[in-house]
Amino acid sequence: MEHSRDWNGQGRSLKRKSQENGDHKLLNNFSLDDLNEDLFERILSWLPTSTFFRLTSVSKRWNSVADSASFKLACSSIPSRDPWFFMVAPNLNQSIIFDSAERTWKRLNHPPLLHQDSNKSCMPVAASGGLICYRNSSGSFIVSNPVTGTCSELPLLEFSPQNQPLNAIVMSTTTKDQQLYYKIVLVFGELQNLVFRVYNSFSGSWEGETSLRRKVDDCSMEFDSTEDDNVVYFLSKAGIVVASNMQRSPSKQYSSVITDKNGEEVVYFLSSTGTIVACNLTSKCYIEYPRLLPVLSEYSIDVVECNGEMLVVLLSEFLETASLRVWKYDEAKRGWHQIAAMPASISHEWYGKKVDINCVGAGNQIFICLNSSELCTYVLCDLVSNNWVELPNCCINGEVIDFMSSFSFEPRIEASV
């Protein structure tokens, strides 16, 4: 039996060796250029977007694929891509991203439409899928695919509520019949009198104004600050902090997110008094969540969306140290509970420095920009592992660029506007 095992083993070994030699010769003679166009494009569609752009210089055939309609169709079948974080700097006439897949900074070509004099003050205000929405000083909107540089200017909003503040700007995308469609949602008004308007790319027009009523069973009414003349907030939604010169990034003054749960679209935004307001666009009602901290606490706060849920990132100071934590609202228990916290050894260095946070979520990750007169840094948090990583500085032509905030989007070549 022992001899038989040796012999069978030798036979199998010789067979494997012969097969491997054959495969080796086959691979040596194989080239992607030997594939038919359909299979060639399908293989390339699985490449990371940044890798594909580097490879377009390989040959004319590879370069021609980028503009191929069938290649874009193949790309649309890829379920998801690692997010890019579009960075907002004081100089708006540039497009710099952080590639989460390669953990590197990259510079994109700034869309030509945004170079026009009338659009030089355009500020990114929302993002979804592979698109970013800009708003210019006149209040009009431009939607762009930052990867391809294509842009589309939305029709002017014929009517917006007079003398009503704009609280939220959110963007959502959906794919139907292999075509990407998007919506822009604006929430106007003061609490007790909220309305929203929607732009739908499917119809190419703005829908009519819709009012939101306060949800009658909202137990957070007891937290309503509208009747409390003694309430003092250090940080308003627009980021102005009392007794300091710190100000939230203008791009995040409409800090808001949208989720879709069980077919119900909900927009969350920070109110002028620091509370979280949830506007259910489907049932056309809203509620105001209880505050996370006492009214006299000094803190910086932002809302993010991760895996379809709204989360709150909060930087506060307590017992002579700074604390950065992530919170989730429990609808059943009607209360907040912590789901992640930065190690105190990292967050302590921000104590007493009047740090403002601007955050964006993407899947299980939260990208956090921390700014003050003394520092500017960026942290990537993984909610699953509770791992917090400080990112390297971004250097362009030897100069360190400081960013105020960021927006998350998927690098989608096929996303059209």
C-alpha positions as CSV (number, residue, x, y, z in Angstrom):
1,M,0.0,0.0,0.0
2,E,2.8,2.3,0.8
3,H,4.4,1.8,-2.6
4,S,1.0,2.4,-4.2
5,R,0.6,5.7,-2.4
6,D,4.1,6.7,-3.5
7,W,3.4,5.8,-7.1
8,N,0.0,7.5,-7.2
9,G,1.5,10.5,-5.6
10,Q,4.3,10.6,-8.2
11,G,1.8,10.2,-11.0
12,R,-0.3,13.0,-9.7
13,S,2.8,15.1,-9.3
14,L,4.0,14.5,-12.8
15,K,0.5,15.3,-14.1
16,R,0.4,18.6,-12.2
17,K,3.8,19.5,-13.4
18,S,2.8,18.9,-17.0
19,Q,-0.4,21.0,-16.6
20,E,1.5,23.8,-14.9
21,N,4.0,23.9,-17.7
22,G,1.2,24.1,-20.2
23,D,-0.6,26.9,-18.3
24,H,2.7,28.8,-18.1
25,K,3.2,28.6,-21.8
26,L,-0.4,29.6,-22.4
27,L,0.0,32.7,-20.1
28,N,3.2,33.7,-21.8
29,N,1.4,33.8,-25.1
30,F,-1.8,35.4,-23.7
31,S,-2.6,39.1,-24.1
32,L,-5.7,41.1,-23.1
33,D,-5.7,42.5,-26.7
34,D,-6.6,39.0,-27.8
35,L,-10.0,39.3,-26.1
36,N,-13.1,40.4,-28.0
37,E,-14.3,43.9,-27.2
38,D,-17.2,42.8,-24.9
39,L,-15.0,40.6,-22.6
40,F,-12.2,43.2,-22.7
41,E,-14.5,46.0,-21.5
42,R,-16.0,43.7,-18.8
43,I,-12.6,43.0,-17.4
44,L,-11.5,46.6,-17.4
45,S,-14.8,47.7,-15.7
46,W,-13.7,45.8,-12.5
47,L,-10.5,47.9,-12.2
48,P,-10.4,50.6,-9.6
49,T,-11.2,53.9,-11.3
50,S,-7.8,55.5,-10.6
51,T,-6.1,52.4,-12.0
52,F,-8.2,52.5,-15.2
53,F,-7.2,56.1,-15.9
54,R,-3.5,55.3,-15.5
55,L,-3.9,52.4,-17.9
56,T,-5.6,54.4,-20.7
57,S,-2.1,55.5,-21.8
58,V,-1.2,51.8,-22.5
59,S,-2.5,51.8,-26.1
60,K,-5.1,53.5,-28.4
61,R,-7.5,50.6,-27.7
62,W,-7.3,51.0,-24.0
63,N,-7.7,54.8,-24.3
64,S,-10.8,54.5,-26.6
65,V,-12.6,52.3,-24.0
66,A,-13.1,55.3,-21.7
67,D,-15.6,56.9,-24.1
68,S,-17.3,53.6,-25.1
69,A,-21.0,53.4,-24.3
70,S,-20.8,49.6,-23.8
71,F,-17.9,50.1,-21.3
72,K,-19.9,52.5,-19.3
73,L,-22.7,50.0,-19.3
74,A,-20.3,47.4,-18.0
75,C,-19.2,49.8,-15.3
76,S,-22.8,50.4,-14.2
77,S,-23.1,46.7,-13.3
78,I,-20.4,47.0,-10.7
79,P,-22.4,47.1,-7.4
80,S,-20.1,49.5,-5.5
81,R,-16.7,51.2,-5.5
82,D,-14.5,52.3,-2.7
83,P,-15.4,56.0,-1.9
84,W,-13.5,59.0,-2.8
85,F,-13.6,62.1,-0.5
86,F,-13.9,65.4,-2.4
87,M,-12.1,68.0,-0.4
88,V,-13.2,71.6,0.0
89,A,-10.4,74.1,0.4
90,P,-10.5,78.0,0.8
91,N,-9.5,78.1,-2.9
92,L,-12.6,76.6,-4.6
93,N,-11.1,76.5,-8.1
94,Q,-9.5,73.1,-7.7
95,S,-10.6,69.5,-7.3
96,I,-8.7,67.3,-4.9
97,I,-9.8,64.0,-3.6
98,F,-8.7,61.4,-1.1
99,D,-8.8,57.9,-2.6
100,S,-9.8,55.6,0.2
101,A,-8.8,52.5,-1.8
102,E,-5.2,53.6,-2.4
103,R,-5.0,55.9,0.7
104,T,-3.6,58.7,-1.5
105,W,-4.4,62.3,-2.5
106,K,-5.2,62.9,-6.1
107,R,-5.9,66.0,-8.2
108,L,-8.7,66.0,-10.7
109,N,-9.4,68.4,-13.6
110,H,-11.7,71.1,-12.3
111,P,-14.9,71.1,-14.4
112,P,-14.7,73.8,-17.2
113,L,-18.2,75.1,-16.4
114,L,-17.1,76.0,-12.8
115,H,-14.2,78.1,-14.3
116,Q,-16.7,80.6,-15.7
117,D,-16.7,83.9,-13.9
118,S,-20.3,83.5,-12.8
119,N,-19.5,80.1,-11.2
120,K,-16.1,80.8,-9.6
121,S,-17.8,81.1,-6.2
122,C,-19.6,77.8,-6.6
123,M,-19.5,75.8,-3.4
124,P,-20.1,72.0,-3.2
125,V,-23.1,71.4,-0.9
126,A,-24.1,67.8,-1.4
127,A,-23.0,64.5,-3.1
128,S,-24.5,61.1,-3.9
129,G,-23.5,58.1,-6.0
130,G,-20.9,59.4,-8.5
131,L,-22.2,63.1,-8.5
132,I,-21.5,66.3,-6.6
133,C,-24.0,69.2,-6.4
134,Y,-22.7,72.8,-6.3
135,R,-24.5,76.0,-5.4
136,N,-23.3,79.4,-6.6
137,S,-23.7,82.9,-5.0
138,S,-27.0,83.5,-7.0
139,G,-28.6,80.4,-5.5
140,S,-28.6,78.2,-8.6
141,F,-27.3,74.7,-8.7
142,I,-24.8,72.7,-10.9
143,V,-24.5,68.9,-10.8
144,S,-21.1,67.4,-11.9
145,N,-19.4,64.1,-12.2
146,P,-16.0,65.0,-10.8
147,V,-14.3,62.1,-12.4
148,T,-15.3,62.9,-16.0
149,G,-15.7,66.7,-15.5
150,T,-19.1,66.7,-17.1
151,C,-21.6,69.3,-15.7
152,S,-25.2,70.2,-16.0
153,E,-26.9,73.5,-14.7
154,L,-30.2,72.9,-13.1
155,P,-33.2,75.1,-14.0
156,L,-33.6,78.2,-11.8
157,L,-35.9,77.7,-8.9
158,E,-38.8,79.8,-9.9
159,F,-40.0,80.4,-6.4
160,S,-38.4,79.9,-3.0
161,P,-40.1,80.8,0.3
162,Q,-39.6,84.5,0.8
163,N,-37.5,85.4,3.8
164,Q,-37.3,81.8,4.9
165,P,-33.9,80.3,5.8
166,L,-32.5,77.4,3.8
167,N,-31.9,74.6,6.4
168,A,-30.8,71.6,4.3
169,I,-29.6,70.6,0.9
170,V,-29.4,66.9,0.2
171,M,-28.9,64.7,-2.8
172,S,-29.9,61.1,-3.5
173,T,-29.3,58.9,-6.5
174,T,-31.1,55.8,-7.9
175,T,-30.5,53.6,-10.9
176,K,-33.4,52.6,-13.2
177,D,-33.1,50.7,-16.4
178,Q,-29.3,51.1,-16.1
179,Q,-29.7,54.8,-16.0
180,L,-28.7,57.0,-13.1
181,Y,-31.2,59.5,-11.8
182,Y,-30.8,62.0,-9.0
183,K,-32.9,64.2,-6.7
184,I,-32.0,67.5,-4.9
185,V,-34.0,68.2,-1.8
186,L,-34.1,71.7,-0.2
187,V,-35.7,72.3,3.2
188,F,-36.7,75.9,4.0
189,G,-38.3,77.7,7.0
190,E,-38.3,78.0,10.7
191,L,-39.4,75.2,13.0
192,Q,-43.2,75.1,13.1
193,N,-43.2,76.2,9.5
194,L,-41.0,73.9,7.4
195,V,-41.4,73.3,3.7
196,F,-39.4,71.4,1.1
197,R,-38.8,71.5,-2.7
198,V,-37.4,68.7,-4.9
199,Y,-35.6,68.7,-8.2
200,N,-36.0,65.4,-10.0
201,S,-33.6,64.7,-12.9
202,F,-36.1,62.2,-14.3
203,S,-38.5,65.0,-15.1
204,G,-35.8,67.6,-15.4
205,S,-37.8,70.1,-13.3
206,W,-38.5,71.3,-9.7
207,E,-41.6,69.9,-8.0
208,G,-44.0,72.1,-6.1
209,E,-43.6,73.3,-2.6
210,T,-44.7,70.8,0.2
211,S,-45.3,71.7,3.8
212,L,-44.1,69.6,6.7
213,R,-46.2,69.2,9.9
214,R,-44.8,68.5,13.4
215,K,-45.5,64.9,14.3
216,V,-48.1,64.9,17.0
217,D,-46.6,62.0,19.0
218,D,-43.2,63.6,19.1
219,C,-42.1,63.1,22.7
220,S,-39.1,65.4,22.1
221,M,-41.5,68.4,22.4
222,E,-40.3,68.8,25.9
223,F,-36.8,69.6,24.5
224,D,-38.1,72.3,22.2
225,S,-36.1,75.4,22.7
226,T,-38.3,77.9,21.0
227,E,-40.0,78.9,24.2
228,D,-36.8,79.0,26.3
229,D,-35.4,82.5,26.3
230,N,-32.5,81.4,28.5
231,V,-31.0,78.9,26.1
232,V,-27.4,79.7,25.1
233,Y,-25.6,77.8,22.4
234,F,-21.9,78.1,21.7
235,L,-22.1,76.5,18.3
236,S,-24.9,77.3,15.9
237,K,-25.7,75.2,12.9
238,A,-23.8,77.8,10.8
239,G,-20.8,77.2,13.0
240,I,-20.5,80.6,14.7
241,V,-19.1,80.0,18.2
242,V,-19.7,82.6,20.9
243,A,-16.6,84.1,22.4
244,S,-14.3,82.7,19.7
245,N,-13.6,83.5,16.0
246,M,-14.1,79.9,14.8
247,Q,-16.6,79.4,12.0
248,R,-17.9,76.2,10.4
249,S,-17.0,75.7,6.8
250,P,-19.5,77.5,4.6
251,S,-19.9,74.3,2.6
252,K,-21.3,72.6,5.7
253,Q,-23.7,75.3,6.8
254,Y,-26.5,73.2,5.3
255,S,-25.1,70.1,7.1
256,S,-27.7,67.5,6.4
257,V,-28.2,63.9,5.2
258,I,-30.9,61.8,3.6
259,T,-31.8,58.1,4.3
260,D,-34.3,55.7,2.8
261,K,-35.8,53.3,5.3
262,N,-38.6,51.0,4.3
263,G,-39.5,53.2,1.4
264,E,-39.6,56.4,3.5
265,E,-37.2,59.2,2.7
266,V,-36.0,61.2,5.8
267,V,-33.9,64.3,5.7
268,Y,-31.9,65.1,8.9
269,F,-30.4,68.5,9.6
270,L,-28.9,70.6,12.4
271,S,-31.3,73.3,13.6
272,S,-30.2,76.8,14.5
273,T,-30.3,75.7,18.2
274,G,-28.1,72.7,17.8
275,T,-30.8,70.0,17.8
276,I,-31.3,67.3,15.1
277,V,-34.5,67.7,13.0
278,A,-35.8,64.7,11.1
279,C,-38.1,65.5,8.2
280,N,-40.0,62.5,6.8
281,L,-40.6,63.5,3.1
282,T,-42.9,60.5,2.6
283,S,-45.3,61.1,5.4
284,K,-44.7,64.9,5.2
285,C,-44.0,65.4,8.9
286,Y,-41.0,66.2,11.1
287,I,-39.7,65.7,14.7
288,E,-37.0,67.3,16.7
289,Y,-34.7,64.9,18.6
290,P,-33.5,65.6,22.2
291,R,-30.2,67.2,22.6
292,L,-27.1,65.2,23.2
293,L,-25.4,67.6,25.7
294,P,-26.6,70.2,28.2
295,V,-27.3,73.6,26.7
296,L,-24.3,75.3,28.3
297,S,-21.8,72.7,26.9
298,E,-19.3,73.9,24.3
299,Y,-19.1,71.4,21.4
300,S,-18.9,70.9,17.7
301,I,-21.4,68.6,16.0
302,D,-22.2,67.2,12.6
303,V,-24.5,64.6,11.0
304,V,-23.5,61.8,8.7
305,E,-25.1,58.9,6.9
306,C,-23.5,55.5,7.1
307,N,-25.1,52.4,5.6
308,G,-28.5,54.0,5.4
309,E,-28.6,55.4,8.9
310,M,-28.1,58.8,10.4
311,L,-25.3,59.2,12.9
312,V,-24.0,62.2,14.9
313,V,-20.4,63.0,15.4
314,L,-19.7,65.1,18.5
315,L,-16.5,66.7,19.7
316,S,-16.8,68.0,23.3
317,E,-14.7,68.9,26.3
318,F,-15.2,67.3,29.7
319,L,-12.9,66.9,32.8
320,E,-10.0,68.7,31.1
321,T,-9.9,66.6,28.0
322,A,-11.5,66.5,24.5
323,S,-13.7,63.6,23.5
324,L,-14.8,62.6,19.9
325,R,-17.7,60.2,19.8
326,V,-20.2,58.8,17.4
327,W,-23.9,58.5,18.4
328,K,-27.0,56.8,17.0
329,Y,-30.6,57.6,17.9
330,D,-32.7,54.7,19.1
331,E,-36.2,55.3,17.8
332,A,-37.7,52.6,20.0
333,K,-36.2,53.9,23.2
334,R,-36.2,57.5,22.0
335,G,-32.7,58.2,23.2
336,W,-29.1,58.4,22.0
337,H,-26.5,55.7,22.5
338,Q,-22.8,55.7,21.7
339,I,-21.5,53.4,19.0
340,A,-17.9,54.5,18.7
341,A,-15.3,56.7,20.5
342,M,-11.8,57.9,19.5
343,P,-9.2,56.8,22.0
344,A,-8.6,59.6,24.6
345,S,-4.9,59.5,23.9
346,I,-5.6,60.8,20.4
347,S,-8.5,63.3,21.1
348,H,-6.8,64.9,24.1
349,E,-4.4,67.0,22.0
350,W,-7.5,69.0,20.8
351,Y,-8.4,70.1,24.3
352,G,-8.8,73.9,24.6
353,K,-8.1,74.5,20.9
354,K,-11.6,75.4,19.8
355,V,-11.6,72.7,17.2
356,D,-14.5,72.5,14.7
357,I,-15.4,69.2,13.0
358,N,-16.9,68.7,9.5
359,C,-17.7,65.1,8.8
360,V,-19.0,62.8,6.0
361,G,-20.0,59.1,6.1
362,A,-19.4,56.4,3.5
363,G,-20.4,52.8,4.2
364,N,-18.7,51.9,7.5
365,Q,-16.3,54.8,7.4
366,I,-16.5,58.4,8.6
367,F,-14.1,61.0,7.2
368,I,-13.5,63.9,9.7
369,C,-11.9,67.3,9.1
370,L,-10.7,69.0,12.2
371,N,-10.0,72.7,12.0
372,S,-8.9,75.4,14.4
373,S,-6.6,78.4,14.4
374,E,-3.9,76.0,15.7
375,L,-4.4,72.9,13.6
376,C,-5.9,71.3,10.5
377,T,-6.0,67.5,10.3
378,Y,-8.1,64.6,8.9
379,V,-9.1,61.4,10.5
380,L,-10.7,58.3,9.0
381,C,-12.8,56.2,11.4
382,D,-13.8,52.6,10.7
383,L,-17.0,52.0,12.7
384,V,-16.7,48.2,12.5
385,S,-13.2,47.9,14.0
386,N,-13.4,51.2,15.9
387,N,-10.0,52.0,14.2
388,W,-9.1,55.7,13.9
389,V,-6.4,56.7,11.5
390,E,-4.9,60.2,11.0
391,L,-4.2,60.9,7.3
392,P,-1.0,62.4,5.9
393,N,-1.1,66.0,4.8
394,C,-1.9,66.8,1.2
395,C,0.9,68.5,-0.7
396,I,0.5,70.2,-4.1
397,N,3.7,71.5,-5.7
398,G,5.4,71.3,-2.3
399,E,2.7,73.3,-0.5
400,V,0.6,71.8,2.2
401,I,-3.1,72.3,1.5
402,D,-5.6,72.8,4.3
403,F,-9.2,71.7,3.8
404,M,-12.3,72.8,5.5
405,S,-14.6,69.9,4.8
406,S,-15.2,67.0,2.4
407,F,-18.0,65.2,0.5
408,S,-18.1,61.5,-0.2
409,F,-18.9,60.0,-3.6
410,E,-18.3,56.8,-5.6
411,P,-15.9,57.3,-8.6
412,R,-18.3,56.4,-11.3
413,I,-17.2,56.9,-14.9
414,E,-20.7,56.0,-16.2
415,A,-22.6,58.5,-14.0
416,S,-24.1,61.1,-16.4
417,V,-25.6,64.5,-15.6
